Amino acid sequence: MSERESMEYDVVVVGGGPAGLATAIRLKQLAAEKNQEIGVCVLEKGAELGAHILSGAVMDPLALTELIPDWKEKGAPLNVPVTQDKFLFLSQTGARATPNWLLPPCFHNEGNYIVRLGDVVKWMGEQAEALGVDIFPGFAAVEVLYDENGAVRGVATGDMGVARDGSHTDHYQPGMELHARYTVFGEGARGQLGRQLIERFKLDDGRDPQAYGIGIKEMWEVDPAQSKPGLVIHTAGWPLDSDTYGGSFLYHLDNNLVAVGMIVGLDYANPWLSPFDEFQRYKTHPAIRGTFEGGKRIAYGARAITAGGLLSLPKLTFPGGALVGCEAGFLNASRIKGSHAAIKSGKLAAEAAFDALVADRRQDELTAYPKAFEASWLHAELNKARNFKQWFKKGRTIATVMTGVEQLLLKGKMPWTLRHSKPDHACLQPASECARIDYPKPDGKLTFDKLSSVFISNTNHEENEPVHLTLKDPSVPVSVNLAKYGGPESRYCPAGVYEFIKDDHGDDRLQINAQNCVHCKTCDIKDPTQNIVWVAPQGGEGPVYSGM
């Protein structure tokens, strides 16, 4: 067996998203200001920075301005200021607009920008490299390394060139160990290593279970007559029923581009529901379809979001490291924004790590990071929104009224806190107790199937490599999921990875089309028995999103 080589850094950052890059940038800024030598590297499992980044996205520039005050002069791709907000409640055929004066502050976007977050991340990567950060795209961190005291001492990347049967191909390369005084984890929602760390160090003790949503998004090139750069439309209601948390967005960028998407809370109850097909139906609404008629769909993707907010936030630190961004769950669901929170969390973690490095500390807890968070505007912002997701457990009407009361009348200073105790995977009802949902066939113009969608996500995995969607017990999908829940994995997956087929004896079996996987992590979150565990495939594989 080949011995893994190792590299030493002061700080290793896992994940090249907004949080991870903000961490690396801030560390190097402080090192330059204080004339210190600090070695920082960023590992990114995507083939390039931004390849796996998917977000709406309307971006609040506050945290970016704190991190890089001259971002405009440096050419950051925040080019489309929001010019108009609309919020629509949809019935099957109608749309009711909420007057802007009635919209709570969380739905106002003055001063914000419609961005392609993948492009912003690429630009942040350039800023990081200019400061001397080592960035390694195409390297997936698959193992946490611990020292003799049980503290995190770094990570190891996955082996390359391993065949499905476990043998080594001609392209075999052993993974590399990256050792650090501190390791910062910013893998995004439901990160593979973050999940292990939360369990090992019991970081979620005393917290509400984390809550997730699946975000499904398309990019369209529309008829110039339909293009309204700066227009932001959010919708609630149809096609989702009143007990299912979710909503949709439609953001007009420049160059006749429109980003359209839907977020569905993964605490939904009906196993017959398909978030992908609900999103396709959404585009056929009379108030929505006109934007896309005569246009062309040019990109597709899906990604889980961590939406539990302040009450579900785990402990942020453990010996030797910290969690940042969506890995921890800093997204503000009420504002439908997370990139500003990710950048802020990375900046705060970096400042705590820098002070520890200067004091010649290593592998201890960066307790200054959570203290700084609690004193920050980000904590205040998330505290105002702490009940937002919980109200939706009581239905859309109550949620709408109470969000207005809390955010508009009480200005986020409510004397009550709502808790929840049920994780998303435990919310599915047996299929026999739920109404079947029949979705219309796609027309190939406005609505599409999963496979043609995956095709334009530029997703690729080697066919002969080990399957990265692993089952703890291979019998469970048929004996439990299919028998009790109607095989929900064939519907909640937005990429056609899971399908139940008959074998040669006429028996049901689960087929896993792993090469379709867009790394959204929904299966890892929503599987009712928690039998599916998503692990990173070979580095560089998966989708290649272009500025999504």
GUKOLVO-324308 format. One record per residue (C-alpha): x, z, y. Coordinates in Angstrom, 3 decimals, decimal comma, always signed. Each point is the difference from the previous one (the first is absolute). Example, Ala and Ser with C-alpha at 12.3 -4.5 7.8 and 13.67 -1.06 7.14 Angstrom:
2
SITE          x          z          y
SITE    +12,300     +7,800     -4,500
SITE     +1,370     -0,660     +3,440
This chain:
548
SITE          x          z          y
SITE     +0,000     +0,000     +0,000
SITE     +1,352     -0,978     +3,422
SITE     +0,951     +2,813     +2,319
SITE     -1,887     -0,164     +3,293
SITE     +2,124     -0,336     +3,089
SITE     -0,721     +2,299     +2,926
SITE     +0,160     -0,110     +3,788
SITE     +0,085     +2,944     +2,397
SITE     -2,027     +0,246     +3,214
SITE     -0,979     +2,785     +2,326
SITE     -3,632     -1,130     -0,126
SITE     -1,698     -2,392     -2,429
SITE     -3,403     -1,313     +1,066
SITE     -2,307     -1,324     -2,733
SITE     -2,347     -2,644     +1,407
SITE     +0,521     -2,514     +2,786
SITE     -3,341     +0,407     +1,753
SITE     -0,663     +1,340     +3,525
SITE     +0,651     +3,637     -1,026
SITE     +3,211     -0,655     -1,924
SITE     +1,468     -2,294     +2,647
SITE     -0,937     +2,424     +2,798
SITE     +1,859     +2,726     -1,917
SITE     +3,114     -2,149     -0,323
SITE     -0,103     -1,220     +3,613
SITE     -0,394     +3,505     +1,439
SITE     +2,862     +1,373     -2,114
SITE     +2,356     -2,700     +1,256
SITE     -1,173     +0,385     +3,606
SITE     +0,793     +3,724     -0,121
SITE     +3,349     -0,650     -1,682
SITE     +0,941     -2,399     +2,818
SITE     -1,194     +2,406     +2,711
SITE     +1,921     +2,949     -1,494
SITE     +3,028     -2,030     -1,105
SITE     -0,486     +0,849     -3,688
SITE     +0,709     -2,151     -3,059
SITE     -3,059     -0,049     -2,253
SITE     -0,522     -2,328     -2,974
SITE     -3,613     -1,134     -0,433
SITE     -1,489     -2,515     -2,429
SITE     -3,517     -1,321     -0,608
SITE     -1,174     -1,178     -3,432
SITE     -2,888     -2,491     -0,016
SITE     -1,622     -1,209     -3,233
SITE     -1,317     -3,189     +1,610
SITE     +2,099     -3,159     -0,013
SITE     +0,399     +0,370     +3,769
SITE     -1,123     +2,457     +2,644
SITE     -3,722     -0,505     +0,572
SITE     -0,612     -1,734     -3,356
SITE     -2,223     +2,846     -1,231
SITE     -1,369     +1,067     +3,395
SITE     -3,726     -0,452     +0,472
SITE     -2,085     +1,510     +2,780
SITE     -2,889     -0,998     +2,296
SITE     +1,487     +0,616     +2,543
SITE     -0,770     +1,344     +3,434
SITE     +3,050     +1,959     +1,109
SITE     +0,227     +2,843     +2,479
SITE     +3,446     -0,486     +1,611
SITE     +0,463     +3,677     +0,899
SITE     +2,390     +0,926     -2,837
SITE     +1,923     -3,271     +0,249
SITE     +0,488     +0,631     +3,720
SITE     +1,396     +3,458     -0,764
SITE     +2,351     -1,479     -2,614
SITE     +1,093     -3,164     +1,832
SITE     -1,087     +0,257     +3,664
SITE     +1,153     -3,560     +0,797
SITE     -1,749     -1,620     -2,984
SITE     -1,564     -2,634     +2,246
SITE     +3,379     -1,134     +1,356
SITE     +1,381     +0,026     -3,554
SITE     -2,678     -2,472     -1,104
SITE     -2,252     +2,161     -2,183
SITE     -2,841     -2,213     -1,304
SITE     -2,807     +1,865     +1,773
SITE     -1,353     -3,073     +1,735
SITE     -3,787     +0,322     -0,046
SITE     -1,421     +2,878     +2,069
SITE     -3,536     +1,036     -0,928
SITE     -2,406     -1,463     +2,556
SITE     -3,382     +0,924     -1,485
SITE     -1,439     +2,488     -2,530
SITE     -3,205     -0,605     -1,950
SITE     -1,549     +2,280     -2,610
SITE     -2,830     -1,460     -2,089
SITE     -2,374     +1,658     -2,466
SITE     -0,991     -2,675     -2,504
SITE     -3,192     -0,326     -2,010
SITE     -0,247     -2,833     -2,516
SITE     -1,049     -2,506     +2,643
SITE     +0,369     +1,783     +3,342
SITE     +2,675     +1,613     +2,158
SITE     -0,463     +2,807     +2,521
SITE     +2,774     +0,461     +2,537
SITE     +0,823     +3,499     +1,244
SITE     +0,307     +0,144     +3,814
SITE     +3,623     +0,713     +0,935
SITE     -0,913     +3,135     +1,961
SITE     -1,442     +1,417     -3,245
SITE     +3,146     -0,702     -2,028
SITE     +2,116     +3,114     -0,660
SITE     +3,559     -0,126     +1,398
SITE     +1,409     -0,682     -3,499
SITE     -1,625     -3,472     +0,093
SITE     +1,380     -0,962     +3,403
SITE     +3,112     -2,171     -0,097
SITE     +0,992     -0,452     +3,645
SITE     +3,794     -0,094     +0,204
SITE     +0,385     -0,891     -3,687
SITE     +1,228     -3,242     -1,563
SITE     -1,182     -2,212     -2,838
SITE     +3,109     -0,559     -2,103
SITE     +1,219     -1,477     -3,251
SITE     +1,631     +3,151     -1,324
SITE     +2,341     -1,892     -2,321
SITE     +1,524     -1,680     +3,071
SITE     +0,315     +3,358     +1,783
SITE     +1,796     +1,418     -3,045
SITE     +2,434     -2,935     -0,119
SITE     +0,776     +0,581     +3,676
SITE     +0,501     +3,731     -0,614
SITE     +2,394     -0,931     -2,803
SITE     +2,056     -2,065     +2,446
SITE     +0,171     +2,979     +2,375
SITE     +1,101     +2,256     -2,861
SITE     +2,733     -2,388     -1,159
SITE     +1,266     -0,375     +3,567
SITE     +0,479     +3,788     +0,022
SITE     +1,987     -0,103     -3,246
SITE     -2,665     +0,820     -2,622
SITE     +0,669     -1,519     -3,443
SITE     -3,198     -1,683     -1,227
SITE     -0,358     -1,040     -3,642
SITE     -3,112     -2,123     -0,603
SITE     -0,852     -0,911     -3,587
SITE     +1,007     +3,414     -1,352
SITE     -2,785     +2,197     -1,341
SITE     +0,745     +3,729     -0,215
SITE     -1,423     +1,088     -3,368
SITE     +1,532     +3,418     -0,658
SITE     +0,539     +3,169     +2,032
SITE     +3,394     +1,627     -0,605
SITE     +0,320     +3,792     +0,098
SITE     +3,004     +2,288     +0,308
SITE     +0,725     +3,021     -2,218
SITE     -2,240     +2,183     +2,211
SITE     -2,966     -2,348     -0,281
SITE     +0,342     -1,398     +3,536
SITE     -0,359     -3,740     +0,617
SITE     +3,439     -1,619     +0,256
SITE     -1,042     -3,649     +0,258
SITE     -1,647     -2,763     -1,999
SITE     +0,864     -2,669     -2,548
SITE     -1,116     -3,612     +0,199
SITE     -1,467     -1,774     -3,008
SITE     +1,969     -2,024     -2,512
SITE     -0,265     -3,774     +0,432
SITE     -0,162     -2,557     -2,805
SITE     -1,858     +2,084     -2,609
SITE     -2,251     -1,905     -2,430
SITE     -3,499     +1,109     -0,983
SITE     +1,286     +1,394     -3,307
SITE     +2,559     +2,117     +1,871
SITE     +3,007     -2,151     -0,878
SITE     +2,470     -1,171     +2,637
SITE     -0,063     -3,643     +1,073
SITE     +2,992     -1,997     +1,251
SITE     -0,980     +1,092     +3,529
SITE     +0,146     +3,713     -0,790
SITE     +1,268     +2,256     +2,763
SITE     -0,217     +3,791     -0,211
SITE     -1,631     +1,828     +2,898
SITE     +2,026     +1,690     +2,684
SITE     -0,008     +3,688     +0,955
SITE     -0,210     +0,824     +3,692
SITE     +1,012     +3,572     +0,753
SITE     -0,890     +1,666     +3,287
SITE     +0,014     +3,301     +1,786
SITE     -3,659     -0,726     +0,782
SITE     -2,410     -2,594     -1,438
SITE     -3,061     -1,087     +1,967
SITE     -2,887     -1,576     -1,906
SITE     -2,175     -2,567     +1,778
SITE     -1,354     -2,133     -2,870
SITE     -3,501     -0,325     +1,480
SITE     -3,289     +1,104     -1,563
SITE     +0,298     +1,447     -3,511
SITE     +3,734     -0,555     -0,220
SITE     +1,405     +0,196     -3,506
SITE     +2,699     +2,546     +0,858
SITE     -2,085     +1,823     +2,595
SITE     -2,646     +0,644     -2,623
SITE     +2,636     +1,557     -2,284
SITE     +1,408     +2,144     +2,824
SITE     -3,437     +1,298     +1,005
SITE     -0,597     +1,040     -3,608
SITE     +3,468     +1,485     -0,633
SITE     +0,157     +2,063     +3,192
SITE     -3,780     +0,710     +0,099
SITE     -0,131     -1,407     +3,523
SITE     -3,800     -0,352     -0,117
SITE     -0,729     +3,641     -0,896
SITE     -2,756     +1,306     +2,273
SITE     -0,751     -3,465     +1,370
SITE     -3,134     -2,089     -0,479
SITE     +0,499     -2,787     -2,564
SITE     +1,422     -3,116     +1,637
SITE     -2,627     -2,637     +0,825
SITE     +0,712     -3,722     -0,166
SITE     -1,542     -3,326     +0,881
SITE     +0,775     -3,535     -1,063
SITE     +0,595     -2,450     +2,829
SITE     -0,515     -3,692     -0,779
SITE     +1,069     -2,519     +2,613
SITE     +0,120     -3,722     +0,698
SITE     +1,626     -1,954     +2,791
SITE     -1,860     -3,057     +1,255
SITE     +0,871     -2,876     +2,280
SITE     -3,296     -0,587     +1,814
SITE     -1,504     -2,764     +2,090
SITE     +1,497     +0,404     +3,515
SITE     -3,556     +0,276     +1,348
SITE     -0,373     +3,228     -2,056
SITE     +3,314     +1,543     +1,091
SITE     -0,260     +2,945     +2,406
SITE     +3,470     +1,616     +0,165
SITE     -0,257     +3,757     +0,595
SITE     -3,516     +0,423     -1,416
SITE     -0,341     +2,941     -2,432
SITE     -3,168     +0,274     -2,111
SITE     -0,697     +2,883     -2,372
SITE     -3,100     +0,146     -2,182
SITE     -1,796     +2,529     -2,185
SITE     -2,945     -0,455     -2,324
SITE     -0,746     -3,092     -2,091
SITE     +1,169     -1,000     -2,574
SITE     +0,855     +3,609     -0,991
SITE     -2,853     +2,371     -0,797
SITE     -0,537     +3,057     +2,179
SITE     +1,730     +2,351     -2,456
SITE     +3,249     -2,007     -0,208
SITE     +2,673     +0,699     +2,597
SITE     +1,502     -3,080     +1,587
SITE     -0,072     -2,571     +2,732
SITE     +1,443     -3,296     +1,111
SITE     +2,207     -1,378     +2,723
SITE     +0,470     -3,327     +1,696
SITE     +3,000     -0,344     +2,342
SITE     +0,682     -3,086     +2,121
SITE     +3,726     -0,711     +0,348
SITE     +1,650     -2,844     +1,911
SITE     +0,569     -3,535     -1,363
SITE     -3,607     -0,222     -1,290
SITE     +0,667     +2,699     -2,620
SITE     -2,585     +2,582     -1,048
SITE     +0,668     +2,951     -2,320
SITE     -3,074     +1,096     -1,941
SITE     -0,253     +2,833     -2,475
SITE     -1,999     +2,752     -1,611
SITE     +0,863     +3,575     -0,918
SITE     -1,945     +1,656     -2,817
SITE     +0,436     +3,714     -0,673
SITE     +1,231     +0,552     -3,551
SITE     -2,386     +2,906     -0,406
SITE     -2,849     -2,448     -0,697
SITE     -2,303     +0,923     -2,900
SITE     -1,354     -3,252     -1,463
SITE     +2,468     -1,467     -2,539
SITE     -1,662     -3,428     +0,342
SITE     +1,213     -0,256     +3,604
SITE     +2,787     -2,510     +0,687
SITE     +1,719     +0,533     +3,379
SITE     +1,366     -3,569     -0,135
SITE     -3,452     -1,517     -0,465
SITE     -1,557     +2,248     +2,644
SITE     +2,596     -1,359     +2,437
SITE     -0,767     -3,602     -0,964
SITE     -3,717     +0,678     +0,619
SITE     +0,778     +1,533     +3,388
SITE     +1,314     -3,335     +1,310
SITE     -3,388     -1,639     -0,683
SITE     -1,874     +2,259     +2,463
SITE     -1,694     -2,032     +2,768
SITE     +1,898     +1,955     +2,695
SITE     +3,368     -0,605     -1,706
SITE     +0,027     -3,352     -1,790
SITE     +0,037     -2,157     +3,137
SITE     +3,545     +1,160     +0,793
SITE     +1,292     -1,522     -3,241
SITE     -2,070     -3,140     -0,458
SITE     +2,280     -2,993     +0,488
SITE     +3,052     +2,250     -0,380
SITE     +2,604     +0,420     -2,735
SITE     +1,007     +3,117     -1,933
SITE     +3,806     +0,206     +0,027
SITE     +0,877     +3,454     -1,410
SITE     -1,436     +2,763     -2,165
SITE     +1,059     +3,513     -0,995
SITE     -1,176     +3,469     -0,960
SITE     +1,427     +3,510     +0,350
SITE     -1,221     +3,543     -0,495
SITE     +0,010     +2,244     +3,060
SITE     +0,409     +3,784     +0,078
SITE     -3,004     +1,167     +1,998
SITE     -0,478     +3,736     -0,622
SITE     +1,485     +0,975     +3,352
SITE     +1,181     +3,440     +1,028
SITE     -1,866     +1,981     -2,671
SITE     +1,565     -2,019     -2,836
SITE     +3,504     -0,138     +1,452
SITE     +2,458     +1,443     -2,538
SITE     +2,906     +2,259     +0,906
SITE     +2,422     -2,437     +1,628
SITE     +3,338     +1,386     -1,195
SITE     +1,736     +1,173     -3,158
SITE     +3,642     +0,788     -0,788
SITE     +1,981     -3,106     +0,892
SITE     -2,691     -2,165     +1,508
SITE     -3,230     -0,786     +1,827
SITE     -3,107     -2,207     -0,084
SITE     -0,855     -2,299     +2,924
SITE     -2,728     -2,499     +0,893
SITE     -2,739     -0,944     -2,466
SITE     +2,060     +1,561     -2,803
SITE     -1,212     +3,311     +1,463
SITE     -3,256     -1,289     +1,510
SITE     +0,325     -0,015     +3,788
SITE     -2,513     -2,837     +0,510
SITE     -2,823     +0,804     +2,415
SITE     -3,096     -1,355     -1,777
SITE     -2,217     +0,541     +3,049
SITE     +2,212     -2,315     +2,097
SITE     +0,680     -2,392     -2,929
SITE     +3,684     +0,294     +0,886
SITE     +3,095     +1,193     -1,795
SITE     +3,074     -1,853     +1,274
SITE     +0,385     +2,174     +3,122
SITE     -0,308     +3,122     -2,151
SITE     +2,531     -1,356     -2,503
SITE     +2,544     -0,688     +2,750
SITE     -0,528     +3,445     +1,543
SITE     +0,407     +1,781     -3,347
SITE     +3,222     -1,911     -0,708
SITE     +1,375     +0,889     +3,422
SITE     -0,772     +3,710     -0,485
SITE     +1,545     +0,052     -3,495
SITE     +3,129     -1,739     +1,318
SITE     +0,465     +2,554     +2,790
SITE     -0,223     +2,873     -2,494
SITE     +2,434     -1,741     -2,370
SITE     +2,472     -0,759     +2,766
SITE     +0,146     +3,643     +1,127
SITE     +0,540     +1,051     -3,622
SITE     +2,818     -2,521     -0,468
SITE     +1,751     +1,121     +3,197
SITE     -0,228     +3,592     -1,271
SITE     +1,681     -1,196     -3,217
SITE     -3,040     +0,802     -2,131
SITE     -1,043     -1,924     -3,111
SITE     -2,772     -0,037     -2,606
SITE     -1,959     +2,815     +1,643
SITE     -3,468     -0,169     +1,587
SITE     -0,419     -1,720     +3,350
SITE     -2,432     +2,644     +1,240
SITE     +0,387     -1,173     +3,607
SITE     -1,883     -3,206     -0,921
SITE     -3,419     +1,530     -0,830
SITE     +0,394     +2,413     +2,941
SITE     +0,613     -2,925     +2,359
SITE     -3,011     -1,830     -1,476
SITE     -2,258     +3,003     +0,585
SITE     +1,070     +0,067     +3,659
SITE     -0,433     -3,774     +0,498
SITE     -2,713     -2,243     +1,412
SITE     -0,380     -1,449     -3,510
SITE     -1,139     +3,353     -1,398
SITE     -2,438     +0,389     +2,907
SITE     -1,345     -3,522     -0,627
SITE     -0,486     +0,562     -3,742
SITE     -1,563     +3,410     +0,612
SITE     -2,680     -1,607     +2,178
SITE     -0,816     -2,391     -2,841
SITE     +0,227     +2,518     -2,852
SITE     -3,692     -0,199     -0,977
SITE     -0,444     -3,761     +0,364
SITE     +0,284     -1,002     -3,666
SITE     -1,827     +3,100     -1,247
SITE     -3,175     -0,808     +1,947
SITE     -0,342     -3,239     -1,973
SITE     -0,548     +2,064     -3,159
SITE     -3,387     +0,773     +1,559
SITE     -0,947     -3,661     +0,533
SITE     +0,593     -2,538     +2,745
SITE     -2,816     +1,130     +2,335
SITE     +1,124     +3,635     +0,142
SITE     +3,641     -1,124     +0,272
SITE     -0,760     -2,286     +2,931
SITE     -1,936     +2,694     +1,894
SITE     +2,545     +2,755     -0,658
SITE     +2,988     -2,184     +0,892
SITE     -1,726     -0,624     +3,342
SITE     -0,671     +3,717     +0,471
SITE     +3,561     +1,041     -0,890
SITE     +1,921     -2,734     +1,783
SITE     -2,250     -0,805     +2,989
SITE     -1,748     +3,259     +0,855
SITE     +2,517     +2,582     -1,245
SITE     +3,113     -2,143     +0,763
SITE     +1,402     +0,857     -3,440
SITE     -0,115     +3,766     +0,651
SITE     -2,481     +0,930     -2,727
SITE     -0,139     +3,577     -1,300
SITE     -0,612     -1,062     -3,629
SITE     +2,087     -1,592     -2,742
SITE     -1,455     -1,859     -2,975
SITE     +1,882     +0,100     -3,303
SITE     -0,242     -2,071     -3,166
SITE     +1,208     +0,817     -3,504
SITE     -0,567     -3,125     -2,104
SITE     +2,760     -2,601     -0,433
SITE     -1,032     -3,666     +0,254
SITE     +0,429     -0,739     -3,709
SITE     -2,520     +2,715     -0,902
SITE     -2,773     -1,548     +2,116
SITE     -1,011     -2,860     -2,344
SITE     -3,389     +0,406     -1,699
SITE     -0,693     -1,303     -3,517
SITE     -0,898     -3,700     +0,074
SITE     -3,343     +0,640     -1,711
SITE     -1,107     +2,153     +2,957
SITE     +0,845     -2,589     +2,686
SITE     -1,590     -3,217     +1,180
SITE     +1,866     -3,146     -1,011
SITE     +1,194     -2,151     +2,882
SITE     -0,194     -3,769     -0,396
SITE     +2,374     -1,785     +2,339
SITE     -0,543     -3,622     +1,025
SITE     +2,464     -2,615     -1,223
SITE     +2,677     -0,925     +2,580
SITE     -0,493     -3,256     +1,875
SITE     +3,723     -0,748     +0,494
SITE     -0,501     -0,432     +3,757
SITE     -0,979     +3,405     +1,356
SITE     +0,110     +2,087     -3,182
SITE     +2,612     -0,145     -2,753
SITE     +0,914     +1,323     -3,428
SITE     +2,800     +2,460     -0,747
SITE     +2,453     -2,445     -1,574
SITE     -0,014     -2,505     +2,867
SITE     +0,433     +2,985     +2,313
SITE     +3,001     +1,353     -1,913
SITE     +1,529     -3,495     +0,132
SITE     +0,192     +0,088     +3,813
SITE     +1,499     +3,507     -0,046
SITE     +3,196     -1,613     -1,407
SITE     +0,084     +2,590     -2,782
SITE     +2,582     -0,440     -2,723
SITE     +1,244     +2,055     -2,969
SITE     +2,242     -1,048     -2,873
SITE     -2,229     -0,603     -3,033
SITE     +2,442     +1,489     -2,518
SITE     +0,712     +3,285     +1,785
SITE     -1,449     +3,397     -0,980
SITE     -3,607     +0,411     +1,182
SITE     +0,062     +2,198     +3,109
SITE     -3,621     +1,135     -0,425
SITE     +0,411     +2,626     -2,674
SITE     -2,603     +1,809     -2,116
SITE     +0,460     +3,601     -1,098
SITE     -2,382     -0,679     -2,915
SITE     -0,725     -3,664     -0,900
SITE     -3,297     +0,909     -1,707
SITE     -1,636     +1,499     +3,097
SITE     -0,948     -3,234     +1,868
SITE     -2,355     -1,046     -2,808
SITE     -1,060     +3,377     -1,402
SITE     -0,738     +1,632     +3,380
SITE     +0,160     -2,390     +2,952
SITE     -1,921     -2,865     -1,621
SITE     -2,341     +2,181     -2,058
SITE     -0,960     +2,423     +2,773
SITE     +0,736     -1,765     +3,287
SITE     -0,457     -3,677     -0,878
SITE     +3,707     -0,810     +0,412
SITE     +0,339     +0,639     +3,752
SITE     +3,672     -1,124     +0,129
SITE     -1,197     -3,596     -0,355
SITE     -1,872     +0,457     +3,308
SITE     +1,991     +2,440     +2,157
SITE     +3,208     -2,029     -0,402
SITE     +0,059     -2,641     +2,777
SITE     +2,417     -2,263     -1,883
SITE     -1,520     -0,658     -3,433
SITE     +2,655     +2,069     -1,786
SITE     -2,394     +1,725     -2,429
SITE     -2,471     -1,772     -2,267
SITE     -1,767     +1,009     -3,188
SITE     +0,099     -2,714     -2,654
SITE     -0,877     -0,238     -3,714
SITE     +2,824     -0,070     -2,530
SITE     +0,041     -2,077     -3,209
SITE     -2,247     +2,558     -1,718
SITE     -2,573     +0,018     +2,799
SITE     +1,111     +3,392     +1,295
SITE     +0,440     +0,742     +3,691
SITE     +3,479     +0,430     +1,412
SITE     +1,441     +0,320     +3,494
SITE     +2,245     -2,845     +1,110
SITE     +2,399     +0,806     +2,841
SITE     +1,041     -3,056     +2,023
SITE     +2,855     +1,818     +1,708
SITE     +1,383     -3,128     +1,647
SITE     -3,097     -0,025     +2,289
SITE     +0,639     +3,504     +1,385
SITE     +0,177     +0,207     +3,810
SITE     +1,268     +3,620     -0,137
SITE     -3,112     +1,447     +1,651
SITE     +0,089     +3,126     -2,291
SITE     -3,821     +0,132     -0,271
SITE     +0,138     +0,263     -3,801
SITE     +2,336     +2,989     +0,193
SITE     -2,464     +1,714     +2,367
SITE     -3,459     -0,965     -1,311
SITE     +0,460     -0,049     -3,789
SITE     -2,562     +2,654     -1,058
SITE     +2,243     +1,488     -2,718
SITE     +3,230     -0,341     +2,028
SITE     +1,398     -1,879     -2,986
SITE     +1,501     -2,887     +2,009
SITE     +3,342     +0,723     +1,659
SITE     +1,440     -2,600     +2,378
SITE     +3,797     -0,236     -0,053
SITE     +2,195     -2,362     +2,004
SITE     +0,933     -3,271     -1,727
SITE     +3,397     -1,580     +0,544
SITE     +1,016     +0,099     +3,650
SITE     -1,114     -2,891     +2,169
SITE     -3,085     -0,804     -2,051
SITE     -3,653     +0,143     +0,969
SITE     -1,659     -1,588     +3,018
SITE     +1,851     -1,667     +2,844
SITE     -2,322     +0,490     +2,944
SITE     +0,815     -2,032     +3,058
SITE     -0,665     +2,216     +2,997
SITE     -3,049     +1,740     -1,481
